[in-house]
Amino acid sequence: MPAHLIGRYIVTDPGVCHGKPTFRATRILVSDVLEQLASGMAWETVIQEWHGSITREALAEALQLASRALLEHVDDYVLRTA
């Protein structure tokens, strides 16, 4: 199965990290970076943590894709009706 370009900076490749989304040309899982951002880590700190292997543009794309995915699958996350 070939690699798939999800965005300009994000790919899935069955031969890399079990096909989970990673930042292009890295083995950095998008989910790991999103968790860092969700925990309150500053963007510049995240970039430093990954030794500059990802950029602000890549972080922005990851957040945009995560937002779109949530909106498209919001019913999957309903805990209970309000």
Backbone as JSON, one array per atom type, in Angstrom:
{
  "sequence": "MPAHLIGRYIVTDPGVCHGKPTFRATRILVSDVLEQLASGMAWETVIQEWHGSITREALAEALQLASRALLEHVDDYVLRTA",
  "N": [[0.86, -1.18, 0.0], [0.62, 2.2, -0.86], [2.14, 5.32, 0.29], [0.2, 8.06, 1.61], [-0.51, 11.39, 0.97], [-1.68, 13.61, 3.22], [-1.91, 16.23, 3.74], [-0.06, 19.2, 3.11], [2.08, 18.83, 4.82], [1.67, 16.49, 6.21], [1.57, 12.96, 6.32], [0.52, 9.56, 5.61], [1.84, 6.37, 5.9], [2.07, 3.0, 5.4], [4.42, 1.73, 6.03], [5.66, 3.25, 7.91], [5.54, 3.99, 11.23], [3.32, 2.3, 11.64], [1.42, 3.17, 9.81], [0.14, 5.35, 10.89], [-0.74, 8.87, 11.03], [1.95, 10.99, 10.29], [4.43, 13.61, 10.45], [5.65, 14.84, 7.44], [8.5, 13.26, 6.05], [9.49, 12.5, 8.51], [9.41, 10.58, 11.59], [7.65, 11.42, 13.38], [4.81, 11.37, 15.22], [1.69, 12.77, 14.47], [-0.34, 12.8, 16.34], [1.07, 12.77, 18.79], [2.24, 15.31, 18.82], [-0.03, 16.94, 18.73], [-1.08, 16.33, 21.24], [0.89, 17.46, 22.85], [0.51, 20.18, 22.25], [-2.13, 20.44, 23.15], [-1.74, 20.12, 25.85], [-0.82, 22.53, 26.56], [1.68, 23.33, 25.81], [3.91, 25.61, 24.36], [4.05, 26.67, 20.94], [6.63, 27.19, 19.88], [8.21, 25.83, 21.71], [7.41, 23.2, 21.26], [8.39, 22.87, 18.67], [11.14, 23.13, 19.21], [11.46, 20.9, 20.9], [11.29, 18.84, 19.07], [13.54, 19.24, 17.66], [13.5, 21.07, 15.53], [12.41, 19.68, 13.41], [9.83, 19.91, 12.62], [7.61, 22.48, 11.5], [6.13, 25.76, 12.11], [4.11, 26.07, 10.25], [3.5, 23.41, 9.69], [2.51, 22.61, 12.17], [0.24, 24.24, 12.29], [-1.21, 23.17, 10.15], [-1.72, 20.59, 11.15], [-3.4, 21.18, 13.31], [-5.55, 22.36, 11.94], [-6.45, 20.18, 10.38], [-7.15, 18.42, 12.45], [-9.23, 19.83, 13.63], [-11.09, 19.87, 11.53], [-11.54, 17.1, 11.28], [-12.74, 16.57, 13.76], [-15.12, 18.06, 13.55], [-16.34, 16.68, 11.44], [-16.75, 14.21, 12.58], [-18.08, 14.45, 14.99], [-20.28, 13.23, 16.24], [-19.29, 10.77, 16.98], [-18.04, 11.23, 19.34], [-19.76, 11.89, 21.35], [-20.63, 11.88, 24.69], [-22.87, 11.85, 26.33], [-26.29, 12.93, 26.07], [-27.14, 16.35, 26.51]],
  "CA": [[0.0, 0.0, 0.0], [1.48, 3.38, -0.96], [1.96, 6.42, 1.23], [-0.83, 9.03, 1.22], [-0.31, 12.75, 1.41], [-2.91, 14.08, 3.86], [-1.82, 17.68, 3.6], [1.28, 19.57, 2.63], [3.1, 18.41, 5.79], [1.27, 15.28, 6.94], [1.43, 11.78, 5.47], [0.36, 8.24, 6.22], [2.61, 5.37, 5.14], [1.99, 1.76, 6.16], [5.76, 1.32, 6.44], [6.17, 4.19, 8.91], [4.69, 4.13, 12.42], [2.1, 1.5, 11.45], [0.45, 3.88, 8.98], [-0.49, 6.48, 11.58], [-0.28, 10.14, 10.46], [3.22, 11.56, 10.74], [4.86, 14.77, 9.7], [6.39, 14.43, 6.25], [9.94, 13.01, 6.14], [9.86, 12.24, 9.9], [8.65, 9.53, 12.25], [6.97, 12.14, 14.45], [3.37, 11.18, 15.14], [0.87, 13.98, 14.59], [-1.08, 12.72, 17.62], [1.97, 13.16, 19.88], [2.39, 16.76, 18.77], [-1.32, 17.52, 19.13], [-1.18, 16.2, 22.7], [1.76, 18.48, 23.44], [-0.18, 21.46, 22.12], [-3.31, 20.41, 24.02], [-1.3, 20.25, 27.24], [-0.45, 23.92, 26.79], [3.05, 23.6, 25.39], [4.01, 26.66, 23.35], [4.44, 26.18, 19.62], [8.09, 27.24, 19.73], [8.75, 24.75, 22.55], [7.17, 21.96, 20.53], [9.36, 22.85, 17.57], [12.45, 22.85, 19.81], [11.46, 19.52, 21.4], [11.5, 17.96, 17.92], [14.8, 19.67, 17.03], [13.23, 21.8, 14.3], [11.96, 18.78, 12.34], [8.52, 20.36, 12.18], [7.54, 23.94, 11.42], [4.87, 26.38, 12.54], [3.13, 25.77, 9.22], [3.1, 22.01, 9.88], [1.66, 22.6, 13.36], [-1.05, 24.84, 11.92], [-1.93, 22.2, 9.33], [-2.18, 19.52, 12.04], [-4.57, 21.7, 14.05], [-6.66, 22.53, 11.0], [-6.97, 18.86, 10.05], [-7.8, 17.89, 13.65], [-10.5, 20.55, 13.76], [-11.99, 19.37, 10.48], [-11.91, 15.73, 11.63], [-13.69, 16.63, 14.87], [-16.42, 18.51, 13.04], [-16.91, 15.63, 10.6], [-17.01, 12.99, 13.36], [-18.48, 14.88, 16.33], [-21.21, 12.26, 16.83], [-18.5, 9.66, 17.53], [-17.46, 11.64, 20.62], [-20.82, 12.26, 22.3], [-20.62, 11.1, 25.92], [-24.29, 11.72, 26.67], [-27.02, 14.12, 25.66], [-27.15, 17.39, 27.55]],
  "C": [[0.9, 1.24, 0.0], [1.21, 4.39, 0.16], [0.88, 7.37, 0.7], [-0.47, 10.38, 1.81], [-1.64, 13.27, 1.94], [-3.02, 15.59, 3.74], [-0.43, 17.98, 3.05], [2.38, 18.99, 3.52], [2.82, 17.07, 6.47], [1.03, 14.14, 5.96], [1.04, 10.57, 6.3], [1.09, 7.26, 5.3], [2.59, 4.09, 5.96], [3.36, 1.26, 6.65], [6.39, 2.21, 7.5], [5.15, 4.31, 10.03], [3.32, 3.47, 12.23], [1.01, 2.25, 10.67], [-0.26, 5.03, 9.66], [0.05, 7.78, 10.98], [1.0, 10.64, 11.13], [3.51, 12.82, 9.94], [5.81, 14.29, 8.6], [7.89, 14.35, 6.5], [10.42, 12.84, 7.59], [9.12, 10.99, 10.37], [7.9, 10.14, 13.44], [5.46, 12.0, 14.25], [2.63, 12.5, 15.34], [0.14, 13.96, 15.93], [-0.2, 13.11, 18.8], [2.1, 14.68, 19.96], [1.1, 17.46, 19.18], [-1.52, 17.42, 20.64], [-0.28, 17.22, 23.4], [1.09, 19.85, 23.39], [-1.38, 21.53, 23.05], [-2.93, 20.57, 25.49], [-0.85, 21.67, 27.57], [0.96, 24.27, 26.39], [3.03, 24.64, 24.27], [4.51, 26.08, 22.02], [5.96, 26.14, 19.46], [8.76, 26.14, 20.56], [8.57, 23.41, 21.87], [8.19, 21.82, 19.42], [10.75, 22.52, 18.09], [12.54, 21.41, 20.29], [11.76, 18.52, 20.28], [12.67, 18.43, 17.08], [14.59, 20.32, 15.67], [12.76, 20.94, 13.14], [10.57, 19.11, 11.84], [8.49, 21.88, 12.27], [6.21, 24.44, 11.97], [3.76, 26.06, 11.53], [2.61, 24.34, 9.35], [2.2, 21.88, 11.1], [0.27, 23.15, 13.03], [-1.86, 23.87, 11.08], [-2.49, 21.07, 10.2], [-3.42, 19.96, 12.82], [-5.77, 21.87, 13.14], [-7.29, 21.18, 10.64], [-7.68, 18.23, 11.24], [-9.17, 18.55, 13.85], [-11.52, 20.03, 12.75], [-12.46, 17.95, 10.81], [-12.92, 15.71, 12.77], [-15.07, 17.03, 14.37], [-17.1, 17.43, 12.21], [-17.33, 14.4, 11.39], [-17.49, 13.3, 14.78], [-19.41, 13.87, 16.99], [-20.48, 11.06, 17.44], [-17.99, 9.97, 18.94], [-18.49, 12.05, 21.66], [-20.76, 11.32, 23.49], [-22.05, 10.81, 26.38], [-24.99, 12.98, 26.2], [-27.13, 15.09, 26.83], [-28.54, 17.66, 28.03]]
}
